[in-house]
Amino acid sequence: MNEPRDRANLDSDSVEPEVEIPSSQKVRVEEFNISGDTLLDKIKELVHQGNIRRIVIKNETGSTLLEIPMTVGLVGGAIGVTLFPFFAAIGAIGALVARLKIVIERME
């Protein structure tokens, strides 16, 4: 009646990916340490490269401040309209934090 449960499964911190990645594709993770005043320009540059799956902005201690999942298939003006709220938040974060770490996941 009261069967024991495996506590390891209940306390797991693992997160399922939002987008299923085919086994033939690999994801490469890169990290950049930058200053807050160059944050927005670097993010815009990365977004226009197009092969990015996710962008994570962390502070000096490694705490995640903002995580931006990139929707596959956004092109041209759709990128600007869709990501405008993120760009506003990124600008505010860059103004408040001196040193940041950007973690990006690229599809290969």
Rosetta blueprint (number, residue, H / E / L):
1 M L
2 N L
3 E L
4 P L
5 R L
6 D L
7 R H
8 A H
9 N H
10 L H
11 D L
12 S L
13 D L
14 S L
15 V L
16 E L
17 P L
18 E L
19 V L
20 E L
21 I L
22 P L
23 S L
24 S L
25 Q L
26 K L
27 V E
28 R E
29 V E
30 E E
31 E E
32 F E
33 N E
34 I E
35 S E
36 G H
37 D H
38 T H
39 L H
40 L H
41 D H
42 K H
43 I H
44 K H
45 E H
46 L H
47 V H
48 H H
49 Q H
50 G L
51 N L
52 I E
53 R E
54 R E
55 I E
56 V E
57 I E
58 K E
59 N L
60 E L
61 T L
62 G L
63 S L
64 T E
65 L E
66 L E
67 E E
68 I E
69 P E
70 M L
71 T L
72 V L
73 G L
74 L L
75 V L
76 G L
77 G H
78 A H
79 I H
80 G H
81 V H
82 T H
83 L H
84 F H
85 P H
86 F H
87 F H
88 A H
89 A H
90 I H
91 G H
92 A H
93 I H
94 G H
95 A H
96 L H
97 V L
98 A L
99 R E
100 L E
101 K E
102 I E
103 V E
104 I E
105 E E
106 R E
107 M E
108 E L
